[in-house]
Amino acid sequence: MVSPVKIIYYLSTLRLPTEKAYGINMIKTCEALGRQGVTVKLISPTFRHLPAKNIYDYYGAAKSFSVNFYPFLDLVSYLSTLNLFLWRQRITSRPVFSWSLFRLAFLSDQIIFSLVLLMAFIGRSRQSIIYTRSLIPALILKTLGYRVYYDLHAFPFHHRWFWRLALRRLDGLTITNQWKAKQCEQLFGLTQTKILIAPNGFDLDAYCAPFDRSALRQQLVSKSHHPIVLYAGHLYDWKGAHILAAAAQILPALDFVFVGGTTDDCQQFRQRFNLSNVIILGRRPYRAIANYLRSADILVYPNPGLSPQKYLTNFVTYDTSPIKLFEYMASGVPIVATDLPSTREILNNNNATLVKPNSVQALVDGINEVLNHYQIMLTKAQHARVEAKQYSWSIRAKNILAFMINNGK
């Protein structure tokens, strides 16, 4: 029998804090594991070009884990900065550095930071557990004799021979949906005992407090005087935000609120969809998202399941475990979502209204269906709210911890 887990080192080689969803996953996983009585130490690189921000305040996280920043070369940022400088000085009208060079810089950053971690871990207790979604440090620390668990999010469609060899060396994998788990079994020969399906999660406490929808709406979306259709997330086309904005043109009696997106993306989106009933609020603090969702009449997940990049098409169609869907479910607000295999792992016709992906008219029809049968849709929303409880960060952490303990016996 292996003694219960005492210390977990969560290793990140990515930028923290970040506006991207991976940051929420990392921080909330660390917070929830720490609340299970385990000592959790997050180790992350220092990006010198970024202003210092308090991780706990940024994500509204409890200090149930510690954060340690280690030196980081960050070649990718240097190349990006130089590229931008040359373009602004009109020295060049096109990117100087190729995508291949950026990939090489990223790989170099990963290897160099992994060597920094290697030096940092020499002499530490081998009873500690390493948990990470970065493969290179996972493999290096496994060679030192640590128990290493890999948190697989984006399924590796390329270099599968390498991933097969690498993942089979590690002690276990946490995987965010059933489709990826089956792929790992079939393509990489991993046994079910080595895999835990652990979808993303949400903050249950944020959705339990009583609230007044009218007061929230007046406070958060004061410009709106019509029923609110809300989307929370980035404004990239492969997220489907443009499809929802196109639907706003057909439904002028509704206000379409977009929460999220970078400053540049929001500016471009406003220029692209200059409509009186499109309200673009931009990024809001993570801890405030629950109130925005609960202020709406309808929440929309417009993922088109399509992108010019094949890997993104595969990701959004099969691979993803969207944090926003669990938050949507917890809000108790009726949901309209595109019908994709990845969506079907979470939503169904009993807890949401599912529509054909990549179709403005289908999205319009789904929104109208909800409005025309709103009481029935509220019942569906309550079903979703009950089902959402199984996806809290706390439940995810308990399952991960039990998996690590049982897997080590």
C-alpha beads as a LAMMPS data file, in Angstrom:
LAMMPS data file: protein, C-alpha beads

409 atoms
408 bonds

1 atom types
1 bond types

-500.0 500.0 xlo xhi
-500.0 500.0 ylo yhi
-500.0 500.0 zlo zhi

Masses

1 110.0

Atoms # bond

1 1 1 0.000 0.000 0.000
2 1 1 1.249 3.433 -0.965
3 1 1 0.666 6.109 1.650
4 1 1 -1.887 8.820 0.756
5 1 1 -0.663 11.678 -1.400
6 1 1 1.160 14.373 0.613
7 1 1 2.574 16.801 -1.948
8 1 1 1.568 17.482 -5.542
9 1 1 3.731 19.664 -7.754
10 1 1 1.633 21.095 -10.574
11 1 1 4.024 22.091 -13.360
12 1 1 3.088 24.703 -15.948
13 1 1 5.243 25.755 -18.886
14 1 1 2.567 28.174 -20.094
15 1 1 1.851 31.815 -19.352
16 1 1 0.067 32.537 -16.082
17 1 1 -2.099 34.407 -15.495
18 1 1 -3.747 34.313 -18.896
19 1 1 -7.065 35.250 -20.482
20 1 1 -7.240 31.765 -21.993
21 1 1 -9.273 28.890 -20.537
22 1 1 -6.248 26.732 -19.744
23 1 1 -5.359 29.172 -16.953
24 1 1 -8.750 28.676 -15.304
25 1 1 -8.311 24.917 -15.510
26 1 1 -4.839 24.991 -13.944
27 1 1 -5.597 27.410 -11.124
28 1 1 -8.963 25.945 -10.202
29 1 1 -7.550 22.413 -10.264
30 1 1 -4.733 23.461 -7.925
31 1 1 -7.169 25.295 -5.655
32 1 1 -9.544 22.318 -5.471
33 1 1 -6.747 19.791 -4.859
34 1 1 -5.383 22.009 -2.087
35 1 1 -8.787 22.043 -0.441
36 1 1 -8.609 18.243 -0.251
37 1 1 -5.890 18.579 2.375
38 1 1 -2.966 17.988 0.019
39 1 1 0.022 20.334 -0.174
40 1 1 -0.110 21.693 -3.736
41 1 1 2.744 23.719 -5.213
42 1 1 2.220 25.336 -8.600
43 1 1 5.450 25.981 -10.491
44 1 1 5.244 28.319 -13.475
45 1 1 7.687 30.261 -15.688
46 1 1 8.269 33.994 -15.289
47 1 1 7.444 35.918 -18.453
48 1 1 9.467 39.112 -18.174
49 1 1 7.398 41.051 -20.732
50 1 1 4.202 40.629 -18.704
51 1 1 3.152 42.884 -15.805
52 1 1 3.154 41.119 -12.451
53 1 1 -0.356 40.084 -11.385
54 1 1 -1.609 38.309 -8.316
55 1 1 -2.725 34.824 -9.395
56 1 1 -5.224 34.492 -6.551
57 1 1 -6.910 37.841 -7.219
58 1 1 -6.889 37.355 -10.984
59 1 1 -8.862 34.092 -10.755
60 1 1 -10.679 34.714 -7.484
61 1 1 -8.916 31.647 -6.059
62 1 1 -8.395 30.684 -2.422
63 1 1 -4.811 30.411 -1.181
64 1 1 -5.078 26.654 -0.736
65 1 1 -1.946 26.179 -2.872
66 1 1 1.355 28.006 -3.288
67 1 1 2.737 29.572 -6.477
68 1 1 6.420 29.584 -7.370
69 1 1 7.798 31.333 -10.479
70 1 1 11.022 30.082 -12.046
71 1 1 13.308 31.758 -14.652
72 1 1 12.213 31.433 -18.249
73 1 1 13.947 32.421 -21.500
74 1 1 10.738 33.043 -23.532
75 1 1 12.183 32.990 -27.050
76 1 1 8.703 33.078 -28.589
77 1 1 7.964 36.493 -27.102
78 1 1 11.311 37.888 -28.264
79 1 1 10.578 36.774 -31.831
80 1 1 7.054 38.207 -31.675
81 1 1 8.300 41.548 -30.347
82 1 1 10.994 41.782 -33.023
83 1 1 8.483 40.870 -35.728
84 1 1 6.121 43.613 -34.564
85 1 1 8.937 46.184 -34.311
86 1 1 10.120 45.535 -37.864
87 1 1 6.591 45.778 -39.199
88 1 1 5.872 49.055 -37.358
89 1 1 9.128 50.542 -38.635
90 1 1 8.001 49.566 -42.145
91 1 1 11.185 47.583 -42.585
92 1 1 9.041 44.710 -43.800
93 1 1 5.458 44.328 -45.013
94 1 1 5.229 40.652 -44.091
95 1 1 6.258 38.458 -41.145
96 1 1 10.023 37.999 -40.956
97 1 1 9.999 34.730 -39.077
98 1 1 8.321 31.578 -40.300
99 1 1 5.828 29.521 -38.346
100 1 1 8.445 26.744 -38.221
101 1 1 10.874 29.069 -36.449
102 1 1 8.235 29.950 -33.857
103 1 1 7.580 26.254 -33.279
104 1 1 11.298 25.687 -32.828
105 1 1 11.460 28.594 -30.369
106 1 1 8.512 27.161 -28.426
107 1 1 10.157 23.736 -28.264
108 1 1 13.435 25.320 -27.143
109 1 1 11.617 27.228 -24.401
110 1 1 10.025 23.998 -23.196
111 1 1 13.314 22.106 -23.116
112 1 1 15.259 24.887 -21.376
113 1 1 12.567 25.380 -18.746
114 1 1 12.422 21.614 -18.209
115 1 1 16.159 21.647 -17.497
116 1 1 15.577 24.431 -14.960
117 1 1 12.947 22.228 -13.333
118 1 1 15.334 19.279 -13.408
119 1 1 17.890 21.248 -11.375
120 1 1 15.162 22.429 -9.005
121 1 1 13.897 18.913 -8.305
122 1 1 17.245 17.250 -7.680
123 1 1 17.269 16.125 -4.063
124 1 1 13.519 16.456 -3.467
125 1 1 11.491 13.588 -2.097
126 1 1 10.445 10.990 -4.665
127 1 1 7.232 10.509 -2.678
128 1 1 5.918 13.722 -4.229
129 1 1 3.647 13.530 -7.267
130 1 1 4.143 15.515 -10.456
131 1 1 0.989 16.657 -12.248
132 1 1 1.231 18.600 -15.492
133 1 1 -0.163 19.223 -18.969
134 1 1 3.373 19.765 -20.360
135 1 1 4.898 16.591 -21.750
136 1 1 8.638 17.383 -21.808
137 1 1 9.026 18.080 -18.066
138 1 1 6.756 15.107 -17.396
139 1 1 9.154 12.786 -19.203
140 1 1 12.294 14.323 -17.677
141 1 1 11.002 14.085 -14.104
142 1 1 9.762 10.561 -14.696
143 1 1 13.363 9.582 -15.443
144 1 1 14.266 10.914 -11.969
145 1 1 11.893 8.418 -10.411
146 1 1 8.882 10.609 -9.647
147 1 1 5.305 9.480 -10.065
148 1 1 4.065 11.589 -12.958
149 1 1 0.485 12.174 -14.133
150 1 1 -0.319 13.944 -17.362
151 1 1 -3.445 16.069 -17.852
152 1 1 -4.323 15.565 -21.536
153 1 1 -6.486 18.279 -23.103
154 1 1 -5.776 18.629 -26.830
155 1 1 -5.507 15.191 -28.408
156 1 1 -2.195 14.736 -30.302
157 1 1 -3.149 14.101 -33.932
158 1 1 0.461 14.247 -35.145
159 1 1 3.582 12.244 -34.238
160 1 1 1.429 9.564 -32.673
161 1 1 4.331 7.120 -32.472
162 1 1 6.096 9.545 -30.120
163 1 1 3.016 10.115 -27.987
164 1 1 2.411 6.369 -27.764
165 1 1 5.909 5.829 -26.375
166 1 1 5.753 8.865 -24.078
167 1 1 2.314 8.360 -22.530
168 1 1 2.929 4.677 -21.842
169 1 1 5.928 5.657 -19.685
170 1 1 3.883 7.864 -17.357
171 1 1 1.951 6.664 -14.316
172 1 1 -1.434 7.831 -15.481
173 1 1 -3.490 10.273 -17.524
174 1 1 -6.430 12.474 -16.714
175 1 1 -8.474 13.083 -19.864
176 1 1 -11.272 15.607 -20.259
177 1 1 -13.763 13.611 -22.319
178 1 1 -14.763 10.094 -23.348
179 1 1 -13.778 10.495 -26.992
180 1 1 -10.141 11.193 -26.082
181 1 1 -10.112 8.289 -23.647
182 1 1 -11.211 5.875 -26.391
183 1 1 -8.594 7.291 -28.757
184 1 1 -5.884 6.734 -26.159
185 1 1 -6.979 3.145 -25.673
186 1 1 -7.217 2.363 -29.395
187 1 1 -4.241 4.314 -30.776
188 1 1 -1.808 4.315 -27.870
189 1 1 -2.665 0.967 -26.269
190 1 1 -3.323 2.489 -22.839
191 1 1 -5.374 0.432 -20.418
192 1 1 -8.480 1.792 -18.716
193 1 1 -6.766 1.526 -15.328
194 1 1 -4.236 4.107 -16.489
195 1 1 -6.902 6.628 -17.552
196 1 1 -9.259 8.850 -15.581
197 1 1 -11.951 10.757 -17.469
198 1 1 -12.015 14.113 -15.664
199 1 1 -13.974 16.791 -17.546
200 1 1 -13.343 20.455 -16.885
201 1 1 -15.365 22.084 -14.135
202 1 1 -16.873 25.208 -12.615
203 1 1 -17.113 26.964 -9.234
204 1 1 -20.218 25.553 -7.570
205 1 1 -20.221 28.192 -4.810
206 1 1 -20.459 31.012 -7.363
207 1 1 -23.837 29.703 -8.562
208 1 1 -25.419 28.889 -5.180
209 1 1 -25.931 32.396 -3.822
210 1 1 -29.415 33.915 -4.246
211 1 1 -29.706 36.684 -6.818
212 1 1 -32.120 39.163 -8.388
213 1 1 -31.952 38.911 -12.213
214 1 1 -33.415 42.376 -12.764
215 1 1 -30.914 43.960 -10.379
216 1 1 -28.024 42.068 -11.956
217 1 1 -29.111 43.143 -15.409
218 1 1 -29.345 46.785 -14.404
219 1 1 -25.928 46.614 -12.787
220 1 1 -24.057 44.620 -15.441
221 1 1 -25.806 45.242 -18.756
222 1 1 -27.500 48.581 -18.169
223 1 1 -27.659 49.366 -21.912
224 1 1 -30.057 46.486 -22.540
225 1 1 -33.836 46.997 -22.545
226 1 1 -34.802 43.755 -24.319
227 1 1 -34.473 40.027 -23.619
228 1 1 -30.776 39.169 -23.422
229 1 1 -29.060 36.457 -25.447
230 1 1 -25.558 36.085 -24.003
231 1 1 -22.331 34.426 -25.107
232 1 1 -19.274 34.177 -22.869
233 1 1 -15.915 33.409 -24.446
234 1 1 -13.408 34.482 -27.063
235 1 1 -14.518 36.059 -30.330
236 1 1 -12.566 33.788 -32.668
237 1 1 -14.492 32.509 -35.689
238 1 1 -13.798 28.905 -34.707
239 1 1 -15.695 29.642 -31.490
240 1 1 -18.721 30.699 -33.548
241 1 1 -19.151 34.216 -32.114
242 1 1 -19.611 35.604 -35.636
243 1 1 -22.523 33.219 -36.259
244 1 1 -24.304 34.504 -33.173
245 1 1 -23.666 38.119 -34.223
246 1 1 -25.126 37.329 -37.648
247 1 1 -28.218 35.960 -35.877
248 1 1 -28.575 39.354 -34.158
249 1 1 -29.254 40.919 -37.551
250 1 1 -32.297 38.674 -37.952
251 1 1 -33.567 39.195 -34.362
252 1 1 -33.536 42.975 -33.759
253 1 1 -35.977 42.721 -30.826
254 1 1 -33.314 40.921 -28.742
255 1 1 -30.050 42.187 -27.281
256 1 1 -27.010 40.036 -27.967
257 1 1 -24.355 40.415 -25.282
258 1 1 -20.780 39.201 -25.761
259 1 1 -18.632 38.784 -22.642
260 1 1 -14.981 38.064 -23.382
261 1 1 -12.372 38.634 -26.049
262 1 1 -9.105 40.540 -26.170
263 1 1 -9.082 44.329 -26.634
264 1 1 -8.052 44.037 -30.297
265 1 1 -10.595 41.312 -31.022
266 1 1 -13.396 43.347 -29.443
267 1 1 -12.503 46.390 -31.523
268 1 1 -12.495 44.375 -34.749
269 1 1 -15.747 42.638 -33.784
270 1 1 -17.475 45.998 -33.197
271 1 1 -16.392 47.192 -36.620
272 1 1 -17.522 43.944 -38.217
273 1 1 -20.922 43.869 -36.484
274 1 1 -21.949 47.483 -35.972
275 1 1 -25.490 46.711 -34.785
276 1 1 -27.533 48.512 -32.147
277 1 1 -28.550 45.223 -30.517
278 1 1 -24.999 43.823 -30.279
279 1 1 -23.371 44.739 -26.955
280 1 1 -19.684 43.828 -26.664
281 1 1 -18.519 44.042 -23.068
282 1 1 -15.061 42.548 -23.524
283 1 1 -13.218 40.539 -20.947
284 1 1 -14.542 40.499 -17.383
285 1 1 -12.948 39.058 -14.212
286 1 1 -13.453 35.319 -13.942
287 1 1 -15.153 35.632 -10.552
288 1 1 -17.799 37.932 -12.109
289 1 1 -18.820 35.566 -14.934
290 1 1 -21.495 33.782 -12.883
291 1 1 -23.475 37.004 -12.441
292 1 1 -23.277 37.862 -16.127
293 1 1 -24.605 34.431 -17.056
294 1 1 -27.424 34.608 -14.527
295 1 1 -28.482 38.038 -15.801
296 1 1 -29.349 36.608 -19.239
297 1 1 -32.546 35.116 -20.651
298 1 1 -30.752 32.711 -23.005
299 1 1 -27.158 31.454 -23.092
300 1 1 -25.685 30.388 -26.427
301 1 1 -22.849 28.036 -27.309
302 1 1 -22.493 28.681 -31.078
303 1 1 -19.464 26.466 -31.794
304 1 1 -19.508 25.811 -35.572
305 1 1 -17.429 22.624 -35.487
306 1 1 -15.452 24.030 -38.384
307 1 1 -12.180 25.875 -38.907
308 1 1 -9.681 26.400 -41.767
309 1 1 -7.174 24.605 -39.534
310 1 1 -7.963 20.896 -39.468
311 1 1 -6.657 20.418 -35.941
312 1 1 -9.074 23.096 -34.670
313 1 1 -11.972 21.436 -36.488
314 1 1 -11.128 18.155 -34.761
315 1 1 -10.668 19.932 -31.440
316 1 1 -14.019 21.720 -31.363
317 1 1 -15.934 18.791 -32.856
318 1 1 -14.631 15.935 -30.721
319 1 1 -11.926 17.013 -28.329
320 1 1 -13.057 19.929 -26.202
321 1 1 -14.565 19.998 -22.715
322 1 1 -15.763 23.622 -22.548
323 1 1 -15.703 25.246 -19.116
324 1 1 -18.422 27.634 -20.294
325 1 1 -20.896 24.788 -20.829
326 1 1 -20.647 23.698 -17.184
327 1 1 -21.055 27.322 -16.105
328 1 1 -24.029 27.705 -18.440
329 1 1 -25.627 24.614 -16.901
330 1 1 -25.034 25.841 -13.350
331 1 1 -26.652 29.214 -14.080
332 1 1 -30.181 27.834 -14.465
333 1 1 -30.638 29.836 -17.685
334 1 1 -31.970 28.094 -20.857
335 1 1 -29.175 27.010 -23.210
336 1 1 -29.030 26.916 -27.001
337 1 1 -26.006 24.939 -28.228
338 1 1 -24.756 23.502 -31.479
339 1 1 -25.123 19.749 -31.760
340 1 1 -21.573 18.332 -31.884
341 1 1 -20.110 15.075 -30.516
342 1 1 -18.170 17.014 -27.864
343 1 1 -21.326 18.897 -26.863
344 1 1 -23.346 15.672 -26.683
345 1 1 -21.037 14.354 -23.958
346 1 1 -22.431 17.122 -21.727
347 1 1 -25.754 18.334 -23.111
348 1 1 -28.841 16.594 -24.488
349 1 1 -32.427 17.402 -25.438
350 1 1 -33.514 17.187 -21.789
351 1 1 -31.248 19.956 -20.533
352 1 1 -30.714 22.211 -23.569
353 1 1 -31.894 23.093 -27.071
354 1 1 -29.487 21.601 -29.612
355 1 1 -29.242 23.010 -33.129
356 1 1 -27.385 22.313 -36.355
357 1 1 -23.813 23.694 -36.220
358 1 1 -22.442 26.402 -38.525
359 1 1 -25.912 27.680 -39.453
360 1 1 -27.186 31.168 -38.657
361 1 1 -30.774 30.171 -39.419
362 1 1 -30.604 27.091 -37.183
363 1 1 -29.332 29.275 -34.334
364 1 1 -32.130 31.788 -34.941
365 1 1 -34.706 28.986 -34.929
366 1 1 -33.275 27.595 -31.680
367 1 1 -33.434 30.985 -29.959
368 1 1 -37.017 31.501 -31.135
369 1 1 -37.974 28.034 -29.905
370 1 1 -36.702 28.885 -26.439
371 1 1 -38.548 32.212 -26.364
372 1 1 -41.799 30.680 -27.606
373 1 1 -41.730 27.879 -25.009
374 1 1 -39.882 29.619 -22.214
375 1 1 -41.463 27.856 -19.227
376 1 1 -40.656 24.457 -20.722
377 1 1 -37.115 25.660 -21.373
378 1 1 -36.762 26.816 -17.761
379 1 1 -37.570 23.247 -16.711
380 1 1 -34.782 22.018 -18.998
381 1 1 -32.482 24.615 -17.460
382 1 1 -33.250 23.305 -13.980
383 1 1 -32.368 19.785 -15.139
384 1 1 -29.064 21.171 -16.387
385 1 1 -28.462 22.934 -13.069
386 1 1 -28.883 19.701 -11.122
387 1 1 -26.678 17.742 -13.534
388 1 1 -23.972 20.412 -13.392
389 1 1 -23.123 19.574 -9.776
390 1 1 -21.160 16.517 -10.892
391 1 1 -18.817 18.824 -12.815
392 1 1 -17.629 21.091 -9.992
393 1 1 -13.881 21.660 -9.574
394 1 1 -14.231 20.040 -6.149
395 1 1 -15.633 16.795 -7.587
396 1 1 -12.930 16.805 -10.259
397 1 1 -10.203 17.185 -7.617
398 1 1 -11.629 14.383 -5.472
399 1 1 -11.695 12.058 -8.477
400 1 1 -8.127 12.979 -9.491
401 1 1 -6.806 12.461 -5.976
402 1 1 -8.557 9.086 -5.613
403 1 1 -7.165 8.065 -8.993
404 1 1 -3.620 8.945 -7.948
405 1 1 -3.933 7.064 -4.669
406 1 1 -5.507 3.933 -6.165
407 1 1 -3.228 3.999 -9.199
408 1 1 -0.162 3.972 -6.935
409 1 1 -1.141 0.854 -4.998

Bonds

1 1 1 2
2 1 2 3
3 1 3 4
4 1 4 5
5 1 5 6
6 1 6 7
7 1 7 8
8 1 8 9
9 1 9 10
10 1 10 11
11 1 11 12
12 1 12 13
13 1 13 14
14 1 14 15
15 1 15 16
16 1 16 17
17 1 17 18
18 1 18 19
19 1 19 20
20 1 20 21
21 1 21 22
22 1 22 23
23 1 23 24
24 1 24 25
25 1 25 26
26 1 26 27
27 1 27 28
28 1 28 29
29 1 29 30
30 1 30 31
31 1 31 32
32 1 32 33
33 1 33 34
34 1 34 35
35 1 35 36
36 1 36 37
37 1 37 38
38 1 38 39
39 1 39 40
40 1 40 41
41 1 41 42
42 1 42 43
43 1 43 44
44 1 44 45
45 1 45 46
46 1 46 47
47 1 47 48
48 1 48 49
49 1 49 50
50 1 50 51
51 1 51 52
52 1 52 53
53 1 53 54
54 1 54 55
55 1 55 56
56 1 56 57
57 1 57 58
58 1 58 59
59 1 59 60
60 1 60 61
61 1 61 62
62 1 62 63
63 1 63 64
64 1 64 65
65 1 65 66
66 1 66 67
67 1 67 68
68 1 68 69
69 1 69 70
70 1 70 71
71 1 71 72
72 1 72 73
73 1 73 74
74 1 74 75
75 1 75 76
76 1 76 77
77 1 77 78
78 1 78 79
79 1 79 80
80 1 80 81
81 1 81 82
82 1 82 83
83 1 83 84
84 1 84 85
85 1 85 86
86 1 86 87
87 1 87 88
88 1 88 89
89 1 89 90
90 1 90 91
91 1 91 92
92 1 92 93
93 1 93 94
94 1 94 95
95 1 95 96
96 1 96 97
97 1 97 98
98 1 98 99
99 1 99 100
100 1 100 101
101 1 101 102
102 1 102 103
103 1 103 104
104 1 104 105
105 1 105 106
106 1 106 107
107 1 107 108
108 1 108 109
109 1 109 110
110 1 110 111
111 1 111 112
112 1 112 113
113 1 113 114
114 1 114 115
115 1 115 116
116 1 116 117
117 1 117 118
118 1 118 119
119 1 119 120
120 1 120 121
121 1 121 122
122 1 122 123
123 1 123 124
124 1 124 125
125 1 125 126
126 1 126 127
127 1 127 128
128 1 128 129
129 1 129 130
130 1 130 131
131 1 131 132
132 1 132 133
133 1 133 134
134 1 134 135
135 1 135 136
136 1 136 137
137 1 137 138
138 1 138 139
139 1 139 140
140 1 140 141
141 1 141 142
142 1 142 143
143 1 143 144
144 1 144 145
145 1 145 146
146 1 146 147
147 1 147 148
148 1 148 149
149 1 149 150
150 1 150 151
151 1 151 152
152 1 152 153
153 1 153 154
154 1 154 155
155 1 155 156
156 1 156 157
157 1 157 158
158 1 158 159
159 1 159 160
160 1 160 161
161 1 161 162
162 1 162 163
163 1 163 164
164 1 164 165
165 1 165 166
166 1 166 167
167 1 167 168
168 1 168 169
169 1 169 170
170 1 170 171
171 1 171 172
172 1 172 173
173 1 173 174
174 1 174 175
175 1 175 176
176 1 176 177
177 1 177 178
178 1 178 179
179 1 179 180
180 1 180 181
181 1 181 182
182 1 182 183
183 1 183 184
184 1 184 185
185 1 185 186
186 1 186 187
187 1 187 188
188 1 188 189
189 1 189 190
190 1 190 191
191 1 191 192
192 1 192 193
193 1 193 194
194 1 194 195
195 1 195 196
196 1 196 197
197 1 197 198
198 1 198 199
199 1 199 200
200 1 200 201
201 1 201 202
202 1 202 203
203 1 203 204
204 1 204 205
205 1 205 206
206 1 206 207
207 1 207 208
208 1 208 209
209 1 209 210
210 1 210 211
211 1 211 212
212 1 212 213
213 1 213 214
214 1 214 215
215 1 215 216
216 1 216 217
217 1 217 218
218 1 218 219
219 1 219 220
220 1 220 221
221 1 221 222
222 1 222 223
223 1 223 224
224 1 224 225
225 1 225 226
226 1 226 227
227 1 227 228
228 1 228 229
229 1 229 230
230 1 230 231
231 1 231 232
232 1 232 233
233 1 233 234
234 1 234 235
235 1 235 236
236 1 236 237
237 1 237 238
238 1 238 239
239 1 239 240
240 1 240 241
241 1 241 242
242 1 242 243
243 1 243 244
244 1 244 245
245 1 245 246
246 1 246 247
247 1 247 248
248 1 248 249
249 1 249 250
250 1 250 251
251 1 251 252
252 1 252 253
253 1 253 254
254 1 254 255
255 1 255 256
256 1 256 257
257 1 257 258
258 1 258 259
259 1 259 260
260 1 260 261
261 1 261 262
262 1 262 263
263 1 263 264
264 1 264 265
265 1 265 266
266 1 266 267
267 1 267 268
268 1 268 269
269 1 269 270
270 1 270 271
271 1 271 272
272 1 272 273
273 1 273 274
274 1 274 275
275 1 275 276
276 1 276 277
277 1 277 278
278 1 278 279
279 1 279 280
280 1 280 281
281 1 281 282
282 1 282 283
283 1 283 284
284 1 284 285
285 1 285 286
286 1 286 287
287 1 287 288
288 1 288 289
289 1 289 290
290 1 290 291
291 1 291 292
292 1 292 293
293 1 293 294
294 1 294 295
295 1 295 296
296 1 296 297
297 1 297 298
298 1 298 299
299 1 299 300
300 1 300 301
301 1 301 302
302 1 302 303
303 1 303 304
304 1 304 305
305 1 305 306
306 1 306 307
307 1 307 308
308 1 308 309
309 1 309 310
310 1 310 311
311 1 311 312
312 1 312 313
313 1 313 314
314 1 314 315
315 1 315 316
316 1 316 317
317 1 317 318
318 1 318 319
319 1 319 320
320 1 320 321
321 1 321 322
322 1 322 323
323 1 323 324
324 1 324 325
325 1 325 326
326 1 326 327
327 1 327 328
328 1 328 329
329 1 329 330
330 1 330 331
331 1 331 332
332 1 332 333
333 1 333 334
334 1 334 335
335 1 335 336
336 1 336 337
337 1 337 338
338 1 338 339
339 1 339 340
340 1 340 341
341 1 341 342
342 1 342 343
343 1 343 344
344 1 344 345
345 1 345 346
346 1 346 347
347 1 347 348
348 1 348 349
349 1 349 350
350 1 350 351
351 1 351 352
352 1 352 353
353 1 353 354
354 1 354 355
355 1 355 356
356 1 356 357
357 1 357 358
358 1 358 359
359 1 359 360
360 1 360 361
361 1 361 362
362 1 362 363
363 1 363 364
364 1 364 365
365 1 365 366
366 1 366 367
367 1 367 368
368 1 368 369
369 1 369 370
370 1 370 371
371 1 371 372
372 1 372 373
373 1 373 374
374 1 374 375
375 1 375 376
376 1 376 377
377 1 377 378
378 1 378 379
379 1 379 380
380 1 380 381
381 1 381 382
382 1 382 383
383 1 383 384
384 1 384 385
385 1 385 386
386 1 386 387
387 1 387 388
388 1 388 389
389 1 389 390
390 1 390 391
391 1 391 392
392 1 392 393
393 1 393 394
394 1 394 395
395 1 395 396
396 1 396 397
397 1 397 398
398 1 398 399
399 1 399 400
400 1 400 401
401 1 401 402
402 1 402 403
403 1 403 404
404 1 404 405
405 1 405 406
406 1 406 407
407 1 407 408
408 1 408 409
